[in-house]
Each structure stands twice: as C-alpha cells, then as structure tokens.
Amino acid sequence: MGLFLNTLSPAMLYEEIAGSKYFVDKTEFISRVAERIGTSNKYLCLTRPRRFGKTVMANMLGAFFTKNGDSRRLFASLKVSKDKQLMQQMNQYNVIYIDFSRVGGDSSSYTGYIENIIAILKNDLHKAYPQVDYRVGGNVSEDLERITAATGERFIFIFDEWDAIFHTSFITEEDRKSYLLFLKDLLKDRAYVYLAYMTGVLPISKYTSGSELNTFAEYNMATMVMYSDVFGFTDSEVDVLFAKYLQATDRPQVTREGLRVWYDGYHTAAGELMYNPRSVVLALQNNQLYNYWTSSGPYDEIFYYIKNNVQAVREDLALMTAGERISVRIQEYAAMLLELNTKQQIFSAMVVYGLLTYDNGQVFIPNKEMEEAVRFDVCGHLR
C-alpha cells in the first residue's frame, strides 16, 4: 500500500458516502467501466460540471478494484452485488489513484507540483516491487515498464480532477503543454496500462494539439449521450431521497417542487434532466432550500467577462434570467483558454462549469440556484 498505489483512501471515503442518509446507489456504473479493462477501449475520460459527483464515482471505482483491502462488506448491499461475475473482479487489480487537486509538496510552481507527484509514485512502486532492477535516473513510465516486464502485472489508473493544475495561479501555457506531455508519456500506448479512467471539469480532446491524449474516449454532458445517466441525480432518484427526508424530518421545510425549481434543469445529450446532487443533499440535510453553489478560481475569471460585458454577454444573461434562451454553438474546449474573446467562448465555458446548460443549440439558466448566481453578477456586483 502506498499514497497512490493501492491506497485505502478511496474505499474509506466511499464508505462514508455510502453510509450517509441521502446516498444514491450508482454502482451499476462499475460494470460499464470493467468491460473496458484490458481492451482497446481502455482509455476513458468523463467530464462534468463541478459538484456533480465525479469524485464519489472515482472513489467508488478505486474502492472496488484495488487489491489492497477487502471491499465485500462495502458493496454487499449495493446494486453491483447482483452481478456475480463482476464481483469476482473486486479487489483484483493494482490501482494507481491520484486526486490531482490534493497533491502536496511545493504548490507554488508547476515544477514543484509535478515533481512531487513523480516522487510519490516512484516511491510507492519501488517499495511494492523491490525485486525489480530499476535504472538509475529512470522516469516513472520506465519504472512501470520494468515492473510489467519482470512480473507481468498491469495497472488501473484512476485520475480524479485531472485538470486541477489548470486552475492554479502559477500555470503558464508552457506548463500546460508540459503537463499534457507528462500524461501522454505515462499513459499512451503503454503495455502496463490495464485501464485509464480520468475525470474532471475541463475537456481534453479538442484542446490538445495533436496526439497527446487522443487515445481517450471523452464523454461530456452537453453533447455525448453515453454515461449521461451516471452523474447527477435523476427525478426518480430524487423522489426516493425526498421520501427518506419526509420520514426523517420532524418539521420539513423543503418541498418536492422546490427541489425541482432550485436544483433540476441540467440537460444531458440524451434528453434527460439532471439535478445538482450536492445541492439536493445539502438542502435535505439542512432542511432548507438555498443557493449552495459557490465560486472560486476560473469561475471568478468568467465573471470578469460578465462584469466588463465582453461581447455584450450581460444583455444576453439578463434575458436568460427572465427565462429566455440564447442560440449559440457550444465549444467545450473554450473553458481551457487563458482568455475568452467571444460570446461563444464565454457561454461555452459557463456550460462546462455548470452556470448554464445547453439543449438543442441554445444555452440558458438551468434552475433558481444558478439564476441567483448569474443575476448577482449581471447586476454588476463583484464576487
């Protein structure tokens, strides 16, 4: 067991979620990921707005697959337990799990950030496989190649918040390129990769210049149908949670219709409507409908463009707060840009971050929670 290799952290964190009052069982997703292990479709990236359960799902996968520990008790009462063949794969794999938003060390520069990741991973590997003849000065990918050559063992990579580095104040355009090349060297066309699962907010496919991460099949919420039911809460799931809330709360202040108005309205490419899961859970826990959405980092940068009315976006947002929809062609990669220069880029970034939603060629405000957030800034106030 190490900090990244076969760490117990995902299982411990997922157990906390699974034991909570307002838990939604989405373990059927495990089978859809497992079928990609060891195949030509083993590279998978799912991007969603913030607070849509990406980390919960990553922890779930890490807890299920990792060799370290026994997860039978954790998953025994969940939906995945009905798949007896899949359950035989539980705790059978080496898992390298990295949450890129929680890497310590020198966090004031890209070099310090990435060198800390490399040092931790190399240390984990060398401790787990001391019998391997490592080359002095070899990089992580070389170490992994040597391990696979010597032992035949392969690895599942689970990267949560893969894009966290892009939200830091010190990142430069050259740093971005270096980071993408680091991921390419670590993952692309490597025999030791059994599965590579990445999740985050920002897209990868249309940002990379060519072949850096083109092995990944990428699925976003706005334009890709597959996996559209996995992240966020559906109507039926919220119905179940609301029934639990009514049974557990002496003086309920939240209504079912209130949950819909405040937190529903995110359109998926499959035509479904999804609720923001974090806000639903907090509303039920706190017995109060409230704006639980908070902004920081790149979200403040988006509001800079609203404040300065770049491309007259404030007028369109004012129309949206009145219930109007605005026609625009979404470009998800725009959220990766250091500077947003057009209305299309600004609205595309707002969709990626969850401030707006997209359906049938139009963007609009999904619900009351986001209406309050957008209205606050349209009025000219600074966050």
N, C-alpha and C positions, 0 to 999 in steps of 0.2 A: 504493500500500500504506500502511496506517495501523495504529494499535494495535487498532482494532476493525474497520475497513473493509478487507476483503480481506487480512486478516493471514495471514502464513505459519505462525503458531503451531500451529493445528490440524493442519496437514499434518506439521509436524515432530514433534509429539507422537504422532500416529497412526503415523507411520513407525517410531518407537521401539517401540510396542506390536506392530505387525505383524511386526517383525523379531525379536521375542522367542521363546524356545523354546516357551513354553506359550501360544501365540496361538490364539484361536478365530475363524475367519472368519465374520463375520455381515454381510458386505457386501450380501447379498440384501435387507437392510432398506432400502438406498438406493432401490431401485425403488419400494418401498411409500410412501416419502416423496415421491419425484419425481412420482408420479402426482397429487399434491395441488397442485403448483406452478401458480399462476395459475387455480385453480378456487375455487368457493365453499367448499371443504373445506380451505382453505389454512392454517387455524389448528389447531395440533396441540400438545397437552401430554401428555407421558408422565411419570408419577411412579412411582418405585420406591424401596425401602429403600436406605440408604447401602451403598456398596461393591458395587453391582450393575451396574457398567459404564456408568453414564449418561454420564460424561464421555468415555469411549472412543468411544461412539456419536456424541456431539455432535462430537468431533474428526473422526471418520470422515466425517460429512456435510459439515463445513466444508472438509475436505481435498478432497473430491470436487467440490463445487460451485463453489468460489471461482475467480474469474477470475485471480487472481494466482498465477502458477506453472504448472507442468506436472506433473500427477499421474499421467501414463500409466505411468511406471515403478512407482509405488507400488501401483497397482491391477491391473497387468498379469497377475499370477499369482493374483489373488483371484477369488472366485465372480462378482463383478459384471462381470468382463471378458467373460463369456459372453453378456451381454446387449448386443449390438452397438448397438442403437438407444439404449439408456440411456447407453452410453459416449460417444455423440455430445453428451450434455449435460454431460459432465465439463468443469470449468473454464470454464463459460459464464455464470456468474452473479455479480452483485455480492453479496457475503455480509457482513453485519454480525454478527460473532461476539463475544459478551460472556459471559465467565465471571464471574458476579456475586459469586463468592466470592474473586476475585482482583483486585478493584478497589483501587487505591492511593489516594493523597491523604489527606485528613482522614477517618480511620476512627473518629473518636470521636463523631460525630453523624450523624444521618440527612441533614441538610442538606449537610454536607461530603461525605458518601458519594455522594449523588445528583448534586450539582453537579460533582463530579469526572468522573462518567460522562458527563454532558451536555457538559462542556468538551472531553473527549477526542473524543467522537463528532462534535461540531461542527467541531473542528479537522481531523479526518480528511476530513469532507465538503467543507469549504472548500478544502482542498489538492487534493482529487481533482477538484473541479468549480469552478475559479476563474472560469470564464466566466459563472456564474450570478449574477444580480442578487439578492443576499440582502438582506432587510430588516434594518436595524439593530435589534438587540434581539429579533429573531425567535427562536422556540424551535426545537428540533430537528425537530419534526414539520413546521413551516412551511418549514424549510430543505429537507427531503426532498421536500415537495410542490413546491417551486420547481424542484428538480433534475429531478424527473419531468416537470414541465410543460415545462421547457426542453430536455431531452434525450430524453425517452421511456423512460429507464432506470428499472428497478424493482429491488427488493432482497429478498434472502432474509435473514431474521433467525433466528439460532440463539442461544438464550439458555440457557446451562448454569447449574445451581444458581440458578435464578430466585428461590428462596426463601431464599438465604443471608442476606439482610438480616434475616429474622425470627429468626435465631439469634444476633444480636448483643445485647450487654448494654444498648445505648442505645436500642433500638427501643421506641416507645410505640404505643398504639392509634391515635393520630392519625397517626403516622409510617406505620403500615401502610396506612391509608386513602390517604395521600398517595402512597405507592409504587404502589398499585394504580391510582390515577388517572393516575399518570405512564405506566404501561404501557398503560392504555386510550388515552390521548392519542397515544401513539407508534404503536400498532398497530391499533386498532379502526377499521374502515371507511376505511382509508387506501389510496388508489389505488397508492401506491408499494410496498405490501406484496405481494410475489410469493408468499412463504411465511413463516409464523412458526412456528418449532419451539422449544418450551420443555421443559426437563426439570429435575427436582428431586425432593425427598422429599415436600414438602407439597402437598396438593391445592389447587386454586383454585376449582372450580366451586361448591362448597357453602359457601365462606367469603365470597365477595364478596356485597355487599348487594343487588345487582341486575344492572346491565348492564356493570359494569367490564370483565370478561373473559369474558362469556358467549358470545363468538364462538368460543372454543376448545373443541374436542372433547378431552375429557380421558380418559386411559386409565391406570388403576391396575392393580396386580397382583391384588388381592383380589377385585374384583368385575367387571372388564372382560376379556372373552375376547380381543379383538383385541390383537395385539402381545404376547401372553403368552409367546411363544417367543423374543422378541428379547433380553431382558435376563436375565442369569444363565446358568448352564451346564446343559444337559440331560444325561441319563445317557449318551447316545451321544457327546456332545462330551467328557465326562469320560473315557470309555473310550479315546478317541483320545489325550488328554493323558497318561493313565496309561501307555499303551503307549510313548509317547515317553520318559516318565520311566524306565521299566524299561530301555530301550535306552541311556539317557544316564547312568544312575546305577550306580556300581560296587557299592555296598552299600545297596540300597534298604531303607528303614525304614518306608515308607508302604505300606499295603495298599489294594487297591481297595475292600474293605468298610469300611476305616477312613475313607476319603473320604466314603463314603455316610453313615456314622453321624455323623461330625463336621460335615459341611457341607451335606448334602442336606436335604430336608424342607419347603422353602418351597412352599406350594400356590398355584397360579395359578387364576384363574377358569375356565380351560379344562380343569382337572383334571390338569394336569401337575405334576410335582415338579421344582423347580429347586435348583441348588447356588449357594451364595455364591461368585461367581467369584474374588474377591480372595483369599479364604481357601484355595481349592483351589490357586491358582497359588503362593501363599506356601508351602503345605505341600509341594508338589512341588519348589519351588526350594530350600527349606530341608531337605528330606528328613526332615520331622518333622510329625506331627500335633500341633496346638497350637491354643490359643484366640487367634486373631489379631484378634478383634473388640475394638475399643477405643471408649470413650465419651467424650463431651465435650458442653458446652453443654446443649441441650434434653434430652439423654439423662440428664444429672445431675438435671434437674428432674423427670423421670419417676421416678427412683429416690427422690426426696424423698417422693413419694406412697407408694411402697412402704415406705420406712422408717417413715413415720408411719401406715401401714396405713389410709389413707383408703379408706372403703367396704369395709374388710376384704379388700383385694386380696391381702395377703400370704398369707392362708389359701388362697385360690384358686391362687396361684402355687406354694405348697408342694405342692398337689395336682398341679399341672402337672409339677413336677419329678419326680413319681412316675409320670408317664405319663398323667395324666388330662386330659380336655378339658372346657372350660367353655363353656356356651352363652351367647352374647351377640350382640347385633346391632351390627355394626360401623358406626361413623360416622367416615369418614376425616377429615372436617373438624375433628374434635376435637383433632387434633395442632396445629391453628393457635391453639387457645385459650391465653390467657395463664395460665389457671388451670383445672386439671382437677378437677371436683367430683364426678363419679360413676364407678362402676366401669366402666361402658360407655365413658366418655370415656378413662379411663386405659388400658384394654385396646385401644381403638381406636388410641390414639397409639402403643402398643407394637407394633401390627401395622404401622402406617405406617413406623416406624423400623426394623423388622426384628427386633425382640426376640421377637415372637410371629408365628405365621402363622395364617391363617384358612381354614376349609373347612366348607362345609355348615352354617353357623350356629354354629360352635364355634371358639374360639381355643385354641391350645396351643403348646408349645415345639417348634420345628422340628427341632432337632438337638442334639448334645452340646455344640457350641461355645456355643450360646445357653443351654443348660441350665446350663453353668458360670457364665455371666454372670448369669443370673437367680438361681441358687442362692446365689451370693456375696452378693447384696443381700437376698434373703429371710432370710438368717441374721442380718441386722441390721448388716452392715458398710457403712461409708460409702465411696463412691468418692473 
